[in-house]
Amino acid sequence: MRTIKINNKEYPLGGRIRALLVWEAATQRPFELKLVSDTLLYYYSMLLAGADMQGEEIDLDYSQFLDAYDSDPSVAVQFATVLADAERIDRLFNSGGTQEEGKKKDLTAGSSSPS
């Protein structure tokens, strides 16, 4: 499970579907990232979903999250990295496992298998 470090504490991030459900429940509208506030609430939803998946309560309210996001640029970078990784995986699976050049992507690259 991916984590994000905020105020020197590691927070687990929930799965994207769970985070989407949290976001929609909070906003009472279909998921759509049109505004900055939508995106920030989605990031916070990922934190809530991660805590829920761990059976824990999050000790960071939304205002504290915004303060940390505003004062520590690394928080924004961490979320951007998580979303970029998710988009890369989505593109890989949506392209049938091929890279741009049309070659099959080695999905096992970097992983070790028992000998």
C-alpha positions as CSV (number, residue, x, y, z in Angstrom):
1,M,0.0,0.0,0.0
2,R,1.3,3.4,-0.9
3,T,1.8,6.0,1.8
4,I,2.2,9.8,1.9
5,K,4.3,11.5,4.5
6,I,2.6,14.5,6.1
7,N,3.9,16.4,9.2
8,N,6.5,13.6,9.6
9,K,3.9,10.9,9.8
10,E,3.2,8.2,7.1
11,Y,-0.4,7.9,6.1
12,P,-1.6,4.9,4.0
13,L,-3.5,5.8,0.8
14,G,-6.7,3.9,0.0
15,G,-7.5,2.4,-3.3
16,R,-8.8,4.7,-6.1
17,I,-12.3,3.2,-6.1
18,R,-12.7,3.6,-2.4
19,A,-11.4,7.2,-2.5
20,L,-13.8,8.0,-5.3
21,L,-16.7,6.7,-3.2
22,V,-15.5,8.8,-0.2
23,W,-15.3,11.9,-2.5
24,E,-18.8,11.3,-4.0
25,A,-20.3,10.8,-0.5
26,A,-18.7,14.0,0.7
27,T,-19.7,16.1,-2.3
28,Q,-23.1,14.4,-3.1
29,R,-22.3,14.6,-6.8
30,P,-20.6,12.4,-9.4
31,F,-16.8,12.4,-9.4
32,E,-15.3,15.1,-11.5
33,L,-12.0,17.0,-10.9
34,K,-12.9,20.4,-12.3
35,L,-11.8,22.7,-9.5
36,V,-8.7,22.8,-7.2
37,S,-11.0,22.1,-4.3
38,D,-12.2,18.9,-6.0
39,T,-8.6,17.7,-6.4
40,L,-7.7,18.6,-2.8
41,L,-10.8,16.8,-1.5
42,Y,-9.9,13.8,-3.6
43,Y,-6.4,13.7,-2.1
44,Y,-7.9,13.9,1.4
45,S,-10.4,11.2,0.4
46,M,-7.4,9.0,-0.5
47,L,-6.2,9.5,3.1
48,L,-9.6,8.7,4.6
49,A,-9.9,5.6,2.4
50,G,-6.4,4.4,3.5
51,A,-7.3,4.8,7.1
52,D,-10.5,2.9,6.6
53,M,-8.7,0.1,4.8
54,Q,-6.4,-0.2,7.9
55,G,-9.4,-0.1,10.3
56,E,-8.1,3.2,11.8
57,E,-9.3,6.7,12.2
58,I,-7.3,9.5,10.6
59,D,-5.8,12.0,13.0
60,L,-5.6,14.7,10.4
61,D,-8.7,16.8,9.8
62,Y,-9.3,18.5,6.4
63,S,-8.1,21.9,7.7
64,Q,-4.9,20.4,9.0
65,F,-4.4,18.6,5.7
66,L,-4.8,21.9,3.8
67,D,-2.4,23.6,6.2
68,A,0.2,20.8,5.6
69,Y,-0.4,20.8,1.8
70,D,0.0,24.6,1.7
71,S,3.1,24.8,3.9
72,D,5.0,21.7,2.6
73,P,5.6,21.4,-1.2
74,S,6.6,17.8,-0.8
75,V,3.0,16.8,0.0
76,A,1.9,18.0,-3.4
77,V,4.8,16.2,-5.1
78,Q,4.0,13.0,-3.3
79,F,0.3,13.1,-4.5
80,A,1.4,14.0,-8.0
81,T,3.8,11.0,-8.1
82,V,1.0,8.7,-6.9
83,L,-1.4,9.9,-9.5
84,A,1.2,9.8,-12.3
85,D,2.0,6.2,-11.4
86,A,-1.7,5.3,-11.5
87,E,-2.1,6.9,-14.9
88,R,0.9,5.1,-16.2
89,I,-0.5,1.7,-15.0
90,D,-3.9,2.6,-16.5
91,R,-2.3,3.4,-19.9
92,L,-0.4,0.2,-19.8
93,F,-3.5,-1.9,-19.2
94,N,-5.7,0.1,-21.5
95,S,-3.2,-0.4,-24.3
96,G,-3.2,-4.1,-24.0
97,G,0.2,-4.2,-22.3
98,T,2.1,-2.5,-25.2
99,Q,4.4,0.5,-25.1
100,E,4.1,3.4,-27.6
101,E,6.5,1.7,-30.1
102,G,4.1,-1.3,-30.3
103,K,6.4,-3.6,-28.4
104,K,5.0,-5.8,-25.7
105,K,5.8,-4.4,-22.3
106,D,7.6,-6.7,-19.9
107,L,5.3,-6.7,-16.9
108,T,7.8,-8.7,-14.9
109,A,10.8,-6.3,-15.3
110,G,12.3,-5.5,-12.0
111,S,10.4,-8.3,-10.2
112,S,12.1,-11.3,-8.9
113,S,10.7,-14.8,-9.3
114,P,11.7,-17.9,-7.4
115,S,14.3,-20.0,-9.1
